[in-house]
């Protein structure tokens, strides 16, 4: 009877331990994960920190964390971290052993290889007893985001003559007088309109005085990014590398223009994810470069409308005195006709051709 009793006792003990772990294993277990930076540029490194706490007396002989995030973030090799990567997503599995009342913090070094908004919404936790008989699974919700901006080039790396044109645009921004802004008075000179005369200052000084007009950031720039890699493209981009280079051109132009105080907007026939994912990107003058970079980071390479149609819609608005920079892989006849329509309304139109990757020089 000794052996049967031993077997029965062992099975009973195993069942008891398994029941205890099924019920209490994930109690007072907390988990958090965050990035050391929330916004970085392509090519930069960031740390992903995960913390797990076992706040009870019961030890956890093994605990497995599983999560999935989009590809484009390269994780360095690390003990107890397994990565299986597909074309769109990569799955991560981390293994832990948690003693009673133990906190573990683990840091993962990540290289950001491409632009985008990377989200991690949940992590699945699995644990059990030391015999592997009973297991318990739970999902911890996360709201983890990492924004990776496209890396701008230096202005001199832009194809000629665009960086020269940007310099002229910056000068233009400082030589336009605003008729509604004044900065004191000055003496009358022949040719000044009588409506500019400041009669109080004239009476006070005994000489004809006129209002001095201040200068303003009246120069406006709209960067038109065309995601069509040819004039015969329908919807899907076939040469994503060239469009990605165009996105870097856009970031570079926006950085240079905004640094010079030029009001800068974006017009793009790509799309953004969300409620308006089937509509093109039309953003008016933005208050900061970060707003532009966020749009470019989240841009999806699917064509919503032909760029020629977007420019026609701009012309139908009657837009005037605006500079348009068209960044495109092609200058198809319809696109050129739409550009000339904008030019005929008194707008400035310039082109920035996206070269083949082999001849980009970047």
C-alpha positions in Angstrom: 0.0 0.0 0.0 3.0 2.3 0.4 3.6 2.9 -3.4 -0.1 3.5 -4.3 -0.4 5.8 -1.3 2.7 7.7 -2.4 1.4 8.1 -5.9 -2.0 9.2 -4.6 -0.4 11.7 -2.3 1.8 13.1 -5.0 -1.1 13.5 -7.4 -3.1 15.2 -4.7 -0.2 17.6 -4.0 0.2 18.4 -7.6 -3.5 19.1 -8.0 -3.4 21.3 -4.9 -0.4 23.3 -6.1 -1.9 23.6 -9.6 -5.2 24.9 -8.1 -3.4 27.4 -5.9 -1.4 28.8 -8.9 -4.5 28.9 -11.1 -6.3 31.0 -8.5 -3.5 33.2 -7.1 -0.6 33.2 -9.6 -1.5 36.6 -11.2 -2.9 38.3 -8.1 -1.0 41.4 -7.1 1.1 41.1 -10.3 1.4 44.4 -12.1 3.1 45.2 -15.4 4.1 48.4 -17.2 6.0 49.2 -20.3 7.1 52.5 -21.7 9.6 54.2 -24.1 12.4 56.4 -22.8 11.4 58.9 -25.6 8.0 59.3 -27.2 9.3 61.1 -30.3 12.5 60.3 -32.2 13.9 60.5 -35.7 14.6 57.6 -38.0 18.0 56.1 -37.2 17.9 57.2 -33.5 17.9 54.7 -30.7 15.4 54.5 -27.8 14.9 52.3 -24.8 11.8 50.3 -24.2 11.5 49.7 -20.4 9.3 47.0 -18.9 8.6 46.6 -15.2 6.9 43.7 -13.6 6.1 43.3 -9.9 5.1 40.3 -7.9 3.5 41.8 -4.7 2.7 38.6 -2.8 4.3 35.7 -1.0 3.7 33.1 -3.7 6.7 32.9 -6.1 6.3 32.6 -9.8 8.7 30.0 -11.1 8.0 31.1 -14.7 6.2 33.9 -16.3 5.9 34.6 -20.1 5.1 37.9 -21.7 3.9 38.0 -25.3 3.3 41.1 -27.4 3.1 42.2 -31.0 4.3 45.5 -32.6 4.8 46.6 -36.2 8.1 46.0 -37.9 10.5 48.9 -38.2 11.9 48.8 -34.7 15.0 46.7 -34.4 15.6 45.1 -31.0 19.1 44.3 -29.9 19.9 40.7 -28.9 19.1 40.1 -25.2 18.9 37.1 -22.9 15.3 35.7 -22.3 13.9 37.7 -25.2 12.7 35.9 -28.3 11.6 37.7 -31.5 9.8 36.3 -34.5 9.3 38.8 -37.3 7.0 38.9 -40.3 6.5 41.4 -43.0 4.1 43.6 -41.0 4.4 42.6 -37.4 7.0 41.2 -35.0 6.1 39.1 -31.9 8.1 39.3 -28.7 8.3 36.7 -26.0 10.0 37.5 -22.6 10.6 35.0 -19.8 10.8 35.9 -16.1 11.3 34.2 -12.8 9.7 36.2 -9.9 10.5 35.6 -6.3 8.0 36.8 -3.6 7.7 40.6 -3.4 10.1 41.1 -6.3 10.3 43.9 -8.9 12.1 43.5 -12.1 13.0 46.2 -14.6 14.3 45.2 -18.0 15.6 47.6 -20.7 15.5 46.9 -24.4 17.7 48.9 -26.8 15.8 49.7 -30.0 16.9 51.2 -33.3 14.2 53.0 -35.2 14.7 51.9 -38.8 11.7 53.5 -40.4 9.2 56.3 -39.8 5.7 55.7 -38.4 3.5 55.7 -35.4 4.2 52.5 -33.5 1.4 51.3 -31.1 1.4 48.6 -28.5 -2.1 48.1 -27.0 -1.8 45.0 -24.9 0.5 42.3 -23.6 -0.5 38.7 -22.8 0.9 37.2 -19.5 1.0 33.5 -18.9 2.2 31.8 -15.7 1.8 28.6 -13.7 3.3 26.2 -11.2 6.8 24.7 -11.3 5.5 21.5 -12.7 3.8 23.1 -15.8 0.5 21.4 -15.0 -1.7 24.5 -14.4 -1.4 27.7 -16.2 -3.2 31.1 -16.0 -3.4 33.7 -18.8 -4.3 37.3 -18.5 -4.1 40.4 -20.8 -2.7 43.7 -19.5 -4.0 46.7 -21.6 -1.3 49.2 -22.6 -1.5 52.6 -24.3 2.1 52.7 -25.7 3.0 54.9 -28.6 6.3 55.8 -30.3 6.3 58.4 -33.0 9.2 58.1 -35.4 9.8 61.2 -37.6 11.3 61.0 -41.1 14.9 62.2 -41.0 15.4 65.6 -42.8 18.3 66.2 -45.0 20.5 69.3 -45.0 19.1 72.0 -47.2 22.2 71.7 -49.4 21.4 68.1 -50.2 18.1 69.1 -52.0 18.4 68.9 -55.8 19.1 72.3 -57.4 17.7 74.8 -57.7 15.3 74.2 -54.8 17.6 75.2 -51.9 18.4 78.5 -53.8 14.7 79.1 -54.2 14.1 78.5 -50.5 16.7 81.2 -49.8 14.8 83.6 -52.1 11.6 82.8 -50.4 13.0 83.5 -47.0 14.2 87.0 -48.3 10.8 87.6 -49.7 9.3 87.0 -46.3 11.1 90.0 -44.9 10.5 92.5 -47.7 6.7 92.5 -47.8 5.0 95.4 -46.0 1.8 94.7 -44.1 -0.7 97.5 -44.6 -2.4 96.8 -41.3 0.8 96.9 -39.1 2.6 100.1 -38.2 5.8 100.7 -36.3 6.0 104.5 -35.8 6.3 107.3 -38.2 8.8 108.6 -40.8 9.2 111.7 -42.9 7.1 112.0 -46.1 8.9 111.1 -49.3 7.5 111.8 -52.8 5.3 109.0 -53.9 3.8 108.2 -50.5 0.0 108.1 -50.5 -1.9 110.9 -48.7 -3.8 108.2 -46.8 -0.5 107.3 -45.0 -0.1 110.8 -43.6 -0.1 111.0 -39.8 -1.6 114.4 -39.1 -1.0 114.4 -35.4 2.7 113.7 -35.9 2.8 116.3 -38.7 1.4 119.0 -36.4 3.7 118.0 -33.6 6.9 118.1 -35.7 6.1 120.7 -38.2 7.1 118.4 -41.1 5.0 116.0 -43.1 5.0 112.6 -41.4 3.6 109.3 -42.6 2.9 105.9 -40.9 5.8 103.5 -41.1 4.6 100.1 -42.2 5.9 97.0 -40.5 6.9 93.8 -42.2 5.0 90.6 -41.8 5.3 86.9 -42.6 2.9 87.3 -45.5 4.7 84.7 -47.6 2.9 81.4 -47.6 4.2 78.1 -48.8 2.2 74.9 -49.6 4.4 71.8 -50.0 2.6 69.4 -52.4 3.8 65.9 -51.9 2.8 63.5 -54.7 2.8 59.8 -53.8 2.4 58.8 -57.4 5.6 57.1 -58.6 4.5 57.5 -62.2 1.8 59.3 -64.2 0.1 56.0 -64.9 -0.1 54.8 -61.3 -3.5 53.9 -60.1 -3.6 53.3 -56.3 -0.7 51.3 -54.9 2.8 52.7 -54.8 5.3 50.4 -56.5 8.5 52.3 -55.8 8.1 53.1 -52.1 11.8 54.0 -51.8 11.4 57.1 -54.0 8.3 58.2 -52.2 10.1 57.8 -48.8 12.8 60.0 -50.3 10.1 62.6 -51.2 8.9 62.5 -47.6 12.4 63.4 -46.5 12.5 66.2 -49.0 9.2 67.5 -47.6 10.5 67.4 -44.0 13.7 69.3 -45.1 11.7 72.0 -47.0 9.3 72.4 -44.1 12.2 72.7 -41.6 14.0 75.3 -43.7 10.8 77.3 -44.4 9.5 77.3 -40.9 12.9 78.3 -39.5 12.7 81.4 -41.8 9.2 82.2 -40.4 7.3 81.2 -43.5 3.8 79.9 -43.1 3.9 76.4 -44.4 1.1 74.0 -45.2 0.9 70.5 -46.7 -1.0 69.0 -49.6 -0.6 65.3 -50.2 -2.6 62.7 -52.1 -1.7 60.0 -49.6 -3.8 59.2 -46.6 -3.8 59.0 -42.8 -5.3 56.3 -40.7 -8.5 57.0 -38.8 -11.9 58.4 -39.6 -10.7 60.3 -42.7 -8.4 57.5 -44.1 -10.0 57.8 -47.6 -9.3 61.5 -47.9 -6.1 63.3 -49.0 -4.0 65.2 -46.5 -4.8 69.0 -46.6 -3.2 70.9 -43.7 -3.1 74.7 -43.6 -0.3 76.7 -42.1 1.0 74.8 -39.1 2.2 76.4 -35.9 5.3 74.2 -35.4 7.5 71.8 -37.3 6.4 68.9 -35.1 2.9 69.1 -36.5 4.3 68.7 -40.0 6.6 65.9 -39.0 3.7 64.0 -37.2 1.7 64.1 -40.4 4.7 62.8 -42.4 5.4 60.1 -39.9 1.8 58.8 -40.1 1.4 59.1 -43.8 0.3 55.9 -45.6 1.5 55.3 -49.2 -1.9 54.8 -50.8 -3.2 57.3 -53.3 -6.5 58.9 -52.6 -6.8 61.3 -55.6 -4.6 62.2 -58.5 -2.3 65.1 -57.5 -3.5 67.0 -60.6 -7.0 66.9 -59.2 -5.8 68.2 -55.8 -4.2 71.2 -57.5 -7.3 71.8 -59.5 -9.3 72.0 -56.3 -6.8 74.5 -55.0 -7.3 76.6 -58.1 -11.1 76.4 -57.7 -10.7 78.0 -54.3 -9.3 81.0 -56.0 -6.0 80.8 -54.0 -3.7 83.7 -54.7 -0.2 85.0 -53.7 0.9 81.5 -52.5 4.0 79.6 -53.3 3.5 76.0 -54.3 6.3 73.5 -54.3 5.4 70.3 -56.0 7.5 67.3 -54.9 6.9 64.5 -57.4 8.4 61.6 -59.2 6.9 62.7 -62.5 5.6 65.8 -64.4 2.7 64.2 -66.3 0.7 66.5 -68.7 -2.3 66.6 -66.4 -0.2 67.6 -63.4 1.6 70.3 -65.4 -1.7 71.7 -66.7 -3.0 71.9 -63.1 0.2 73.6 -62.0 -0.1 76.2 -64.8 -3.7 76.8 -63.7 -2.4 77.8 -60.2 0.3 79.9 -61.7 -2.2 81.8 -63.9 -3.9 82.9 -60.7 -0.8 84.7 -59.5 0.7 82.0 -57.4 4.3 80.9 -57.5 4.9 77.3 -58.6 8.2 75.4 -58.3 9.1 71.7 -58.9 11.3 69.4 -56.9 11.8 66.1 -58.8 12.3 63.0 -56.8 15.2 61.2 -58.5 15.8 57.5 -58.8 17.4 56.2 -55.6 20.6 55.3 -57.3 21.0 59.0 -58.4 19.6 60.7 -55.3 22.9 61.5 -53.8 21.6 61.1 -50.3 
